[in-house]
Amino acid sequence: MNLIRISCFASLGMLVSVASSGVRAQEAASPLTLAAVVDDAAKNYPAIRISQEELNASVARIQLARTAYLPRLDATAQFNRGTRNNVFGSLLPQSIIPPMSGPVIGTNNGGSVWGSAAGVLINWQPFDFGTRSANVHAAEAARDRAAAANLRTQLEVETASADAYLSVLASTQAMKAAQTAVDNWETLRQSIHALASAELRPGADESRVNAEKAAAANQLALAQQAADMSVATLHKFQSAPVAGVTPQTKLLSSVPTANGAENPLAVSENPIMAERKATTAENAAQLHAIERSWAPQFNLEGAAYGRGTGAETDGRRLTGTNGLAPNIGNYVAGVNITFPVLDFASMHAKAAAQSATLRAARANEDLTARNLQEQFAQAQAELRASETIAQNTPTQLEAAQTALNQATARYKAGLVPVDDVAQAQRLQVQAEIDNAIARLNVWRAFLKLQYLRGDLQPFLQEANR
């Protein structure tokens, strides 16, 4: 993928460190929902506008290519003053020495006269052996590629904005778990402090709990730092500031019921693949245009013009403003045929280079299909695993909470050291975090699956159901 490379699907560890406190600090209009985030990004994100304008430019290039079918009309006028000395002989084509018309009068002096000319030339190609048509088809193929790129950009932006929304929700849940951990350590510290003050427990136990609480506070600070970064990512996709994210209960408490994970991937429906196919078609059209470029050119031409001169045919010079008016008129019409005979060498070289580019585009198309199939299989595995984890985390959390309660009671009874309580507390905190984001991970895996299918509507419909 090129215009935007999405880092949509972060690991579980990255999820834990993503955002919440920054959400509470934002000012603006109204809270966000998932549908509002995706809709705003699809309408206003600059990458989509860039892609759309590139598409508009490619459409304009089609009109430019079609102008080659129109006749060409050129007009000219000139006024000059110069000598009239003429000679017999040939002169090779060049753009330095001005041509001279008229008889050889045998003079070689510096006397000058006025001269003038004005005229129009119309030129039109009645046929061109398919050259112009091939150029138009190449421009249309470029338009199709730009349209496919526009669809790919829209899909990437919508997916990235939806993932940013889920990241903020996940970070909010992780922040709640981190704050709970700090509170629990403080409660335990107060309990142990009372026991240590009564000399029922050693003071080292209180120091150990203080260290654990400080570590939990550090993790909370890091989570708050990551929160600001997560909110900044979300706001990147918004056209106006927002007050915060509206938690959708379904995303936090349930998983998609109709994810279609068992359905095979239709690679051709993904905009990335469509863009690759359009690129291949564009290169094929360009090759055809090159092959059609080596052909004779037939031009119907007609001209009407007038000339004026201040010199007579016997060499005499006319005085005054004679020659400034193009008063001697002519017209001419005919067919002009040109053929660049030796251009076949450069044409074959261009065709060989374009053929290699076309073969590379076809290979890239095949590579993209394989990559999409690989990513889809990985997304299916990720979805299955996240669904299993989401089913297990409530049991894990309940067991961890029971273990913490038992360890705390046994510690207060003097049956176990404080290390057992600390270990149980850490397990309980991790279980809370895992349980908080488990269902969101299922939604993220479902989002990735639909991204690879090239259609986010099933994801959005399931989220809003």
Long-range contacts (C-beta under 8 A, 24 or more apart in sequence): 1-152, 1-156, 1-272, 3-47, 3-50, 3-51, 3-149, 3-152, 3-153, 3-156, 4-47, 4-153, 4-156, 4-157, 4-160, 6-156, 6-159, 6-160, 6-163, 8-159, 8-160, 8-163, 8-444, 8-447, 8-448, 8-451, 9-163, 9-382, 9-444, 9-445, 9-447, 9-448, 10-167, 12-437, 12-441, 15-167, 15-170, 15-171, 15-174, 15-437, 15-440, 15-441, 16-170, 16-171, 16-174, 16-223, 16-433, 16-437, 17-171, 17-174, 17-222, 17-223, 17-226, 18-167, 18-168, 18-170, 18-171, 18-174, 18-226, 18-227, 18-229, 18-230, 19-167, 19-168, 19-171, 19-172, 19-175, 19-223, 19-226, 19-227, 19-228, 19-229, 19-230, 19-231, 20-168, 20-171, 20-172, 20-174, 20-175, 20-176, 20-223, 20-224, 20-227, 20-230, 21-175, 21-223, 21-224, 21-227, 21-228, 22-224, 22-227, 22-228, 22-230, 22-231, 22-232, 23-168, 23-172, 23-227, 23-231, 23-244, 23-245, 24-244, 26-231, 26-235, 26-241, 26-242, 26-243, 26-244, 27-241, 27-243, 28-240, 28-241, 28-242, 28-243, 29-240, 29-241, 29-242, 29-243, 30-242, 30-243, 31-242, 31-243, 31-244, 31-245, 31-246, 32-165, 32-234, 32-238, 32-242, 32-244, 32-245, 32-246, 33-246, 33-248, 34-162, 34-165, 34-166, 34-248, 34-251, 34-460, 34-463, 34-464, 35-460, 35-463, 35-464, 37-161, 37-162, 37-164, 37-165, 37-234, 37-237, 37-238, 38-158, 38-161, 38-162, 38-165, 38-456, 38-460, 40-161, 40-237, 40-238, 40-239, 41-157, 41-158, 41-160, 41-161, 41-237, 41-238, 42-154, 42-157, 42-158, 42-161, 43-239, 44-238, 44-239, 45-157, 45-161, 45-237, 47-153, 47-156, 47-157, 48-150, 48-153, 48-154, 48-157, 50-153, 51-146, 51-149, 51-150, 51-153, 51-154, 52-150, 54-146, 54-149, 54-150, 55-143, 55-146, 55-147, 55-149, 55-150, 57-146, 58-139, 58-142, 58-143, 58-145, 58-146, 58-147, 59-143, 61-139, 61-142, 61-143, 62-136, 62-139, 62-140, 62-143, 64-139, 65-132, 65-135, 65-136, 65-138, 65-139, 66-136, 68-125, 68-132, 68-135, 69-132, 70-124, 71-122, 71-123, 71-124, 72-122, 72-123, 72-124, 73-120, 73-121, 73-122, 73-123, 74-120, 74-121, 74-122, 74-123, 75-118, 75-119, 75-120, 75-121, 76-117, 76-118, 76-119, 76-120, 76-121, 77-116, 77-117, 77-118, 77-119, 77-326, 78-116, 78-117, 78-118, 79-114, 79-115, 79-116, 79-324, 80-114, 80-115, 80-116, 81-112, 81-113, 81-114, 81-115, 82-112, 82-113, 82-115, 83-109, 83-110, 83-111, 83-112, 83-113, 84-111, 84-112, 84-113, 84-311, 84-315, 84-317, 85-109, 102-309, 102-311, 102-313, 103-313, 105-313, 105-314, 105-315, 106-315, 107-315, 111-317, 112-317, 113-309, 113-310, 113-311, 113-317, 113-318, 113-322, 113-323, 114-308, 114-309, 114-310, 114-321, 114-322, 114-323, 114-324, 115-307, 115-308, 115-309, 115-310, 115-323, 116-307, 116-308, 116-309, 116-323, 116-324, 116-325, 116-326, 117-305, 117-306, 117-307, 117-308, 117-326, 118-305, 118-306, 118-326, 119-303, 119-304, 119-305, 119-306, 119-326, 120-303, 120-304, 120-305, 121-301, 121-302, 121-303, 122-301, 122-302, 122-303, 123-299, 123-300, 123-301, 123-336, 124-299, 124-300, 125-297, 125-298, 125-299, 125-300, 126-298, 126-300, 127-298, 128-295, 128-297, 128-298, 129-292, 129-295, 129-296, 130-292, 130-295, 131-289, 131-292, 131-293, 131-295, 133-292, 134-285, 134-288, 134-289, 134-291, 134-292, 135-289, 137-285, 137-288, 137-289, 138-282, 138-285, 138-286, 138-288, 138-289, 140-285, 141-278, 141-281, 141-282, 141-284, 141-285, 141-286, 142-282, 144-278, 144-281, 144-282, 145-275, 145-278, 145-279, 145-281, 145-282, 147-278, 148-271, 148-274, 148-275, 148-277, 148-278, 149-275, 149-278, 151-271, 151-274, 151-275, 152-271, 152-272, 152-274, 152-275, 154-271, 155-271, 155-451, 155-454, 155-456, 157-237, 158-456, 159-447, 159-451, 159-456, 160-237, 161-234, 161-237, 162-447, 162-456, 162-459, 162-460, 163-444, 163-447, 164-230, 164-233, 164-234, 164-236, 164-237, 165-234, 165-245, 166-251, 166-440, 166-443, 166-444, 166-447, 167-230, 167-233, 167-234, 168-230, 168-231, 168-234, 168-245, 169-245, 169-247, 169-248, 169-251, 169-252, 169-440, 170-436, 170-437, 170-440, 170-441, 171-223, 171-226, 171-227, 171-230, 172-245, 172-247, 173-252, 173-433, 173-436, 173-437, 173-440, 174-223, 174-433, 174-436, 174-437, 175-220, 175-223, 175-224, 175-227, 176-436, 177-429, 177-432, 177-433, 177-436, 178-216, 178-219, 178-220, 178-223, 178-429, 178-433, 179-220, 180-429, 180-432, 181-216, 181-219, 181-220, 181-425, 181-429, 181-432, 182-213, 182-216, 182-217, 182-220, 184-425, 184-428, 184-429, 185-209, 185-212, 185-213, 185-216, 185-425, 186-213, 188-408, 188-421, 188-425, 189-213, 191-408, 191-412, 192-418, 195-412, 200-414, 201-418, 205-417, 205-418, 208-418, 208-419, 208-422, 209-418, 209-422, 212-422, 212-425, 212-426, 216-429, 248-463, 250-463, 250-465, 251-439, 251-440, 251-443, 251-463, 252-439, 252-440, 253-439, 254-439, 255-387, 255-390, 255-439, 255-442, 255-443, 256-442, 256-443, 256-446, 256-459, 256-462, 257-462, 258-458, 258-462, 259-383, 259-446, 259-449, 259-458, 259-462, 260-449, 260-458, 261-380, 261-383, 261-384, 261-449, 265-372, 265-373, 265-376, 265-452, 265-453, 266-453, 267-369, 267-372, 267-373, 269-453, 269-454, 269-455, 270-372, 270-452, 270-453, 270-454, 271-454, 272-368, 272-372, 272-454, 273-365, 273-368, 273-369, 273-372, 273-454, 274-454, 276-361, 276-364, 276-365, 276-368, 277-365, 279-361, 279-364, 279-365, 280-358, 280-361, 280-362, 280-365, 283-354, 283-357, 283-358, 283-361, 284-358, 286-354, 287-351, 287-354, 287-355, 287-358, 290-347, 290-350, 290-351, 290-354, 291-347, 291-351, 293-347, 294-340, 294-343, 294-344, 294-347, 295-339, 296-337, 296-338, 296-339, 297-337, 297-338, 297-339, 298-335, 298-336, 298-337, 299-335, 299-336, 299-337, 299-338, 300-333, 300-334, 300-335, 301-333, 301-334, 301-335, 301-336, 302-331, 302-332, 302-333, 302-334, 303-331, 303-332, 303-333, 304-329, 304-330, 304-331, 305-329, 305-330, 305-331, 306-330, 372-452, 375-452, 376-449, 376-452, 376-453, 379-445, 379-448, 379-449, 379-452, 380-449, 382-445, 382-448, 383-442, 383-445, 383-446, 383-449, 386-438, 386-441, 386-442, 386-444, 386-445, 387-442, 389-434, 389-438, 389-441, 390-438, 390-439, 390-441, 390-442, 393-431, 393-434, 393-435, 393-438, 394-435, 396-431, 396-434, 396-435, 397-428, 397-431, 397-432, 397-434, 397-435, 399-431, 400-424, 400-427, 400-428, 400-430, 400-431, 400-432, 401-428, 401-431, 403-427, 403-428, 404-428
